[in-house]
Amino acid sequence: MELTLSIIKPDGVERNLVGKIISKFEDQGIRIAAIKKLQLTRAQAEAFYAVHKARPFFGELVEFMTRSPVVVMALQGENVIQRNRDIMGATNPAQAAAGTIRKDFAKSIGENTVHGSDSPEAAKNEVAFFFASSEIC
């Protein structure tokens, strides 16, 4: 069974979409192995998104991710990394397929409601960033 990280970003939490988003995963047979709500510090957001540090949107991304709480989840299931990405939809909500999280809920490319790991290596690192192994059930 594969693990991956999913984050419900500030725009999703602010608009009380947490339950609706979680139900999209659960309806597809994906299990929530760990979950918590937290307020990211600037240092945490900068560390988590360090791969984007040289990109022009980095500062804006850090500001966005620290403006209000997020919900982080370790999702578990067969082929869950790709399944999560399919459920999220394209980064640009205008290009996302009908019924995906981003098509249904995202406000823009910047406020696209969710984050998901994009590879097995990223999933391993991202889950470990937010969860101790003892927290994954």
Salt bridges, closest charged atoms under 4 A:
ASP11 OD2 - ARG15 NH2 3.30
GLU14 OE1 - ARG67 NH2 2.79
GLU46 OE2 - ARG42 NH1 3.72
GLU63 OE2 - ARG42 NH2 2.08
ASP104 OD2 - LYS24 NZ 2.72
GLU111 OE2 - ARG67 NH1 3.07
GLU111 OE1 - LYS107 NZ 3.70
GLU126 OE1 - HIS115 NE2 2.98
GLU135 OE2 - LYS36 NZ 3.30
